[in-house]
Amino acid sequence: MMNTRSRPTKGIDYWLLFVVIVMVIFGLMMIYSATFTWPGSGRYVIKQAAAAALGLVISLAFSRLDYQVWNRFALPIMGVA
């Protein structure tokens, strides 16, 4: 008999990561082009790039957690939201 239960995959979906990084780079280019003529326009791009890097690190950290752990915190998180 074949085991039909799905097992969680271990690892990173590299295609999804690639697409997200490309979209972040595209967004940074849009911010740069929109603020190109402003004095000190580079700080907006740097600030957004830092936020994107922080978001990527947090996302990778949370992706390592078992999703069933979040089941315990679901109601309090929804209450706060």
Buried (B, 14 or more C-beta within 10 A) or exposed (E): EEEEEEEEEEEEEEEEEEEBEEEBEEBBEEBBEEBEEEEEBEEBBEEBBEEBEEEBEEEEEEEEEEEEEEEEEEEEEEEEE
